[in-house]
C-alpha cells in the first residue's frame, strides 16, 4: 500500500508517497517517493495499483492511497 501525503512535516512543500506493509500489522517501510507535484509522485508509483480517495478521518496531510 502507498499513502500519498501533501506537505508532511518531514518534507514541507513536497508530495510524498510512503510504502506501507499491511500484514501482519500496518507498518511503514523506508521506501518513499518525494516530488514537487502530485502528478510527479503518481508517475513514479508502480503500475497496476488501485486508487482510493482519502477518508474523512485521515490525517489532513493524506491525499490518497494506492493499493
PyMOL commands that set and color helices and strands:
alter all, ss='L'
color gray80, all
select helices_A, chain A and resi 9-11+38-44
alter helices_A, ss='H'
color red, helices_A
select strands_A, chain A and resi 2-6+15-21+27-35+51-53+62-66
alter strands_A, ss='S'
color yellow, strands_A
deselect
rebuild
show_as cartoon
